[in-house]
């Protein structure tokens, strides 16, 4: 499982529980485009940032799910 899979799984889980703030994920420009595909019917959006700006975007927009494509 890579980082995109984890971000996508967490985002979908939080969305289904009604806890995904603004129905929005934050990912990097290198993240897999599939991150947005499963969520599209649920009207979830994503912001794509350069790696070092993911947390800044999350904090600035009061978002709670984001990450990059690196596996941990």
DSSP file (Angstrom, degrees, kcal/mol; ACC not computed):
  #  RESIDUE AA STRUCTURE BP1 BP2  ACC     N-H-->O    O-->H-N    N-H-->O    O-->H-N    TCO  KAPPA ALPHA  PHI   PSI    X-CA   Y-CA   Z-CA
    1    1 A X              0   0    0      0, 0.0     2,-0.1     0, 0.0     0, 0.0   0.000 360.0 360.0 360.0 128.3    0.0    0.0    0.0
    2    2 A X     >  -     0   0    0     69,-0.1     4,-1.9    70,-0.1    68,-0.2  -0.414 360.0 -93.6 -97.9 178.8    1.5    3.4   -1.0
    3    3 A X  H  > S+     0   0    0     66,-1.1     4,-2.7     1,-0.2     5,-0.2   0.855 123.2  55.8 -61.0 -37.3    0.8    6.8    0.4
    4    4 A X  H  > S+     0   0    0     65,-0.5     4,-2.8     1,-0.2    -1,-0.2   0.913 106.7  50.9 -61.8 -42.1   -1.9    7.6   -2.1
    5    5 A X  H  > S+     0   0    0      2,-0.2     4,-2.8     1,-0.2    -1,-0.2   0.918 111.5  47.9 -60.4 -43.3   -3.8    4.5   -1.1
    6    6 A X  H  X S+     0   0    0     -4,-1.9     4,-2.8     2,-0.2     5,-0.3   0.933 112.9  46.6 -65.1 -46.5   -3.6    5.5    2.6
    7    7 A X  H  X S+     0   0    0     -4,-2.7     4,-2.8    61,-0.2    -2,-0.2   0.933 115.2  47.8 -61.3 -44.8   -4.7    9.1    1.9
    8    8 A X  H  X S+     0   0    0     -4,-2.8     4,-2.5    -5,-0.2    -2,-0.2   0.914 112.8  47.7 -62.1 -44.2   -7.6    7.8   -0.3
    9    9 A X  H  X S+     0   0    0     -4,-2.8     4,-2.4    -5,-0.2    -2,-0.2   0.927 115.1  45.0 -63.5 -45.7   -8.7    5.2    2.3
   10   10 A X  H  X S+     0   0    0     -4,-2.8     4,-2.9    -5,-0.2     5,-0.2   0.923 113.2  50.9 -64.7 -43.7   -8.6    7.7    5.2
   11   11 A X  H  X S+     0   0    0     -4,-2.8     4,-2.3    -5,-0.3    -2,-0.2   0.921 112.3  46.0 -60.3 -44.6  -10.4   10.3    3.1
   12   12 A X  H  X S+     0   0    0     -4,-2.5     4,-2.7     2,-0.2    -1,-0.2   0.914 113.4  49.8 -65.5 -42.5  -13.2    8.0    2.1
   13   13 A X  H  X S+     0   0    0     -4,-2.4     4,-1.6    -5,-0.2    -2,-0.2   0.938 113.4  45.2 -60.7 -47.4  -13.5    6.7    5.7
   14   14 A X  H  <>S+     0   0    0     -4,-2.9     5,-3.2     1,-0.2     6,-0.9   0.874 112.6  52.6 -65.5 -36.4  -13.7   10.2    7.1
   15   15 A X  H ><5S+     0   0    0     -4,-2.3     3,-1.4    -5,-0.2    -2,-0.2   0.938 108.8  48.8 -63.0 -47.2  -16.2   11.2    4.3
   16   16 A X  H 3<5S+     0   0    0     -4,-2.7    -1,-0.2     1,-0.3    -2,-0.2   0.801 111.9  49.6 -65.3 -28.5  -18.5    8.3    5.0
   17   17 A X  T 3<5S-     0   0    0     -4,-1.6    -1,-0.3    -5,-0.2    -2,-0.2   0.478 115.6-117.1 -86.2  -2.8  -18.4    9.1    8.8
   18   18 A X  T < 5S+     0   0    0     -3,-1.4    -3,-0.2    -4,-0.4    -2,-0.1   0.735  87.2 110.2  75.8  22.4  -19.2   12.8    8.0
   19   19 A X      < +     0   0    0     -5,-3.2     2,-0.9    -6,-0.2    -4,-0.2   0.377  35.0 110.6-112.0   2.5  -15.9   13.9    9.4
   20   20 A X  S >  S-     0   0    0     -6,-0.9     3,-2.2    -9,-0.1     5,-0.1  -0.699  72.7-126.3 -82.3 107.1  -14.0   15.0    6.3
   21   21 A X  G >  S-     0   0    0     -2,-0.9     3,-1.8     1,-0.3    43,-0.2  -0.282  85.0 -10.0 -58.6 131.0  -13.9   18.8    6.7
   22   22 A X  G 3  S-     0   0    0      1,-0.3    23,-0.3    41,-0.1    -1,-0.3   0.656 110.1 -89.5  54.5  18.6  -15.2   20.6    3.6
   23   23 A X  G <  S+     0   0    0     -3,-2.2    22,-2.4     1,-0.2     2,-0.4   0.883  93.2 134.4  48.5  44.2  -15.3   17.2    1.9
   24   24 A X  E <   -a   45   0A   0     -3,-1.8    41,-0.4    20,-0.2    40,-0.3  -0.980  43.2-163.3-134.1 134.9  -11.7   18.0    0.7
   25   25 A X  E     -a   46   0A   0     20,-2.1    22,-2.4    -2,-0.4     2,-0.5  -0.800  14.3-143.4-104.9 152.8   -8.4   16.1    0.6
   26   26 A X  E     +ab  47  66A   0     39,-1.5    41,-2.0    -2,-0.3     2,-0.3  -0.987  30.9 160.0-117.5 125.6   -5.0   17.7    0.2
   27   27 A X  E     -a   48   0A   0     20,-3.3    22,-3.0    -2,-0.5    41,-0.2  -0.827  37.1 -98.7-135.0 172.7   -2.5   15.8   -1.9
   28   28 A X  E >   -a   49   0A   0     39,-0.4     3,-1.4    20,-0.3    22,-0.2  -0.448  33.3-109.3 -90.5 167.0    0.7   16.5   -3.7
   29   29 A X  T 3  S+     0   0    0     20,-1.8    21,-0.1     1,-0.3    -1,-0.1   0.732 120.6  57.0 -65.5 -21.1    1.1   17.1   -7.5
   30   30 A X  T 3  S+     0   0    0     19,-0.3    -1,-0.3     2,-0.1     3,-0.1   0.493  83.9 113.4 -87.3  -4.4    2.9   13.7   -7.6
   31   31 A X  S <  S-     0   0    0     -3,-1.4     2,-0.1     1,-0.1    -4,-0.1  -0.311  80.6 -92.2 -69.4 153.2   -0.1   11.9   -6.1
   32   32 A X    >   -     0   0    0      1,-0.1     3,-1.9     2,-0.1     4,-0.2  -0.405  24.9-133.5 -65.0 133.7   -2.1    9.5   -8.2
   33   33 A X  T >> S+     0   0    0      1,-0.3     3,-1.5     2,-0.2     4,-0.8   0.705  99.6  79.4 -62.5 -18.8   -5.0   11.0  -10.0
   34   34 A X  H 3> S+     0   0    0      1,-0.3     4,-1.1     2,-0.2    -1,-0.3   0.687  73.0  79.8 -63.5 -16.7   -7.1    8.0   -8.8
   35   35 A X  H <4 S+     0   0    0     -3,-1.9     4,-0.4     1,-0.2    -1,-0.3   0.862  99.9  38.1 -57.6 -34.3   -7.3    9.8   -5.5
   36   36 A X  H <> S+     0   0    0     -3,-1.5     4,-1.2    -4,-0.2    -1,-0.2   0.717 102.6  73.3 -90.5 -21.4  -10.1   12.0   -6.9
   37   37 A X  H >< S+     0   0    0     -4,-0.8     3,-0.7     1,-0.2     4,-0.5   0.941  97.4  43.3 -63.6 -51.9  -11.9    9.3   -9.0
   38   38 A X  T 3< S+     0   0    0     -4,-1.1     3,-0.3     1,-0.2    -1,-0.2   0.825 118.0  47.4 -64.1 -28.1  -13.6    7.3   -6.2
   39   39 A X  T >4>S+     0   0    0     -4,-0.4     5,-1.5     1,-0.2     3,-1.4   0.642  86.5  89.2 -88.1 -13.7  -14.7   10.4   -4.4
   40   40 A X  G X<5S+     0   0    0     -4,-1.2     3,-1.8    -3,-0.7    -1,-0.2   0.881  85.3  51.6 -54.2 -45.4  -16.0   12.3   -7.5
   41   41 A X  G 3 5S+     0   0    0     -4,-0.5    -1,-0.3    -3,-0.3    -2,-0.1   0.748 107.4  55.5 -65.1 -19.1  -19.6   10.9   -7.2
   42   42 A X  G < 5S-     0   0    0     -3,-1.4    -1,-0.3    -4,-0.2    -2,-0.2   0.296 116.3-114.8 -94.2   9.9  -19.6   12.0   -3.5
   43   43 A X  T < 5 +     0   0    0     -3,-1.8     2,-0.4     1,-0.2    -3,-0.2   0.875  62.2 154.0  59.3  41.0  -18.8   15.6   -4.4
   44   44 A X      < -     0   0    0     -5,-1.5     2,-0.2    -8,-0.2    -1,-0.2  -0.827  25.9-159.2 -97.7 137.5  -15.4   15.5   -2.7
   45   45 A X  E     -a   24   0A   0    -22,-2.4   -20,-2.1    -2,-0.4     2,-0.3  -0.681   1.6-153.2-110.2 168.6  -12.7   17.8   -4.0
   46   46 A X  E     -a   25   0A   0     -2,-0.2     2,-0.5   -22,-0.2   -20,-0.2  -0.988   7.7-144.1-139.2 150.8   -8.9   17.7   -3.6
   47   47 A X  E     -a   26   0A   0    -22,-2.4   -20,-3.3    -2,-0.3     2,-0.6  -0.959  15.0-150.5-111.8 131.8   -6.2   20.2   -3.6
   48   48 A X  E     +a   27   0A   0     -2,-0.5   -20,-0.3   -22,-0.2     2,-0.3  -0.916  24.8 168.7-108.1 122.7   -2.9   19.3   -5.2
   49   49 A X  E     -a   28   0A   0    -22,-3.0   -20,-1.8    -2,-0.6   -19,-0.3  -0.809  42.3 -91.0-126.6 162.7    0.2   21.0   -3.8
   50   50 A X    >   -     0   0    0     -2,-0.3     3,-2.6   -22,-0.2     4,-0.4  -0.493  56.0 -99.0 -67.9 151.5    3.9   20.6   -4.0
   51   51 A X  G >  S+     0   0    0      1,-0.3     3,-1.2     2,-0.2     4,-0.3   0.815 120.5  50.5 -43.6 -47.1    5.2   18.3   -1.2
   52   52 A X  G 3  S+     0   0    0      1,-0.2     4,-0.3     2,-0.1    -1,-0.3   0.586 106.6  56.1 -76.8  -5.9    6.2   20.9    1.3
   53   53 A X  G <> S+     0   0    0     -3,-2.6     4,-2.2     1,-0.1    -1,-0.2   0.387  76.6  93.0-105.7   4.3    2.9   22.8    1.1
   54   54 A X  H <> S+     0   0    0     -3,-1.2     4,-2.3    -4,-0.4     5,-0.2   0.965  91.4  41.5 -62.0 -53.1    0.5   20.1    2.0
   55   55 A X  H  > S+     0   0    0     -4,-0.3     4,-2.6     1,-0.2     5,-0.2   0.871 112.7  55.1 -65.1 -36.0    0.4   20.8    5.7
   56   56 A X  H  > S+     0   0    0     -4,-0.3     4,-2.7     2,-0.2    -1,-0.2   0.916 109.8  46.4 -62.5 -41.5    0.3   24.6    5.1
   57   57 A X  H  X S+     0   0    0     -4,-2.2     4,-2.3     2,-0.2    -2,-0.2   0.907 111.6  51.9 -66.2 -41.6   -2.8   24.2    2.9
   58   58 A X  H  <>S+     0   0    0     -4,-2.3     5,-2.8    -5,-0.2     4,-0.4   0.926 114.5  42.4 -60.3 -44.8   -4.4   22.0    5.5
   59   59 A X  H ><5S+     0   0    0     -4,-2.6     3,-0.8     3,-0.2    -2,-0.2   0.919 114.3  50.3 -68.5 -44.0   -3.8   24.5    8.2
   60   60 A X  H 3<5S+     0   0    0     -4,-2.7    -2,-0.2     1,-0.2    -1,-0.2   0.859 120.3  35.2 -63.6 -36.5   -4.8   27.5    6.1
   61   61 A X  T 3<5S-     0   0    0     -4,-2.3    -1,-0.2    -5,-0.2    -2,-0.2   0.304 109.0-117.4-103.0   8.6   -8.1   26.0    4.9
   62   62 A X  T < 5 +     0   0    0     -3,-0.8     2,-0.3    -4,-0.4    -3,-0.2   0.943  59.1 157.4  54.6  53.5   -8.9   24.1    8.2
   63   63 A X      < -     0   0    0     -5,-2.8    -1,-0.2    -6,-0.2   -41,-0.1  -0.765  33.0-161.4-107.9 155.1   -8.7   20.7    6.5
   64   64 A X        +     0   0    0    -40,-0.3     2,-0.4    -2,-0.3   -39,-0.1   0.432  66.0  59.0-122.0   1.6   -8.1   17.4    8.3
   65   65 A X        +     0   0    0    -41,-0.4   -39,-1.5   -44,-0.2     2,-0.3  -0.984  61.8 117.9-134.7 126.3   -7.0   14.8    5.7
   66   66 A X  B     +b   26   0A   0     -2,-0.4     2,-0.3   -41,-0.2   -39,-0.2  -0.978  15.4 136.8-170.5 168.4   -4.0   15.1    3.5
   67   67 A X        -     0   0    0    -41,-2.0   -39,-0.4    -2,-0.3     2,-0.2  -0.985  38.6 -90.8 169.3-169.1   -0.7   13.5    2.6
   68   68 A X        -     0   0    0     -2,-0.3   -61,-0.2     2,-0.2    -2,-0.0  -0.647  39.0 -97.6-126.3-176.2    1.7   12.5   -0.2
   69   69 A X  S    S+     0   0    0     -2,-0.2   -66,-1.1   -66,-0.2   -65,-0.5   0.370  82.0 110.9 -89.6   5.9    2.3    9.4   -2.3
   70   70 A X        -     0   0    0    -67,-0.2    -2,-0.2   -68,-0.2     2,-0.2  -0.630  66.7-127.8 -81.8 136.5    5.3    8.1   -0.2
   71   71 A X              0   0    0     -2,-0.3   -69,-0.1     1,-0.1    -2,-0.1  -0.525 360.0 360.0 -77.7 148.9    4.7    4.9    1.7
   72   72 A X              0   0    0     -2,-0.2    -1,-0.1   -70,-0.0   -70,-0.1   0.412 360.0 360.0-106.2 360.0    5.5    5.0    5.4
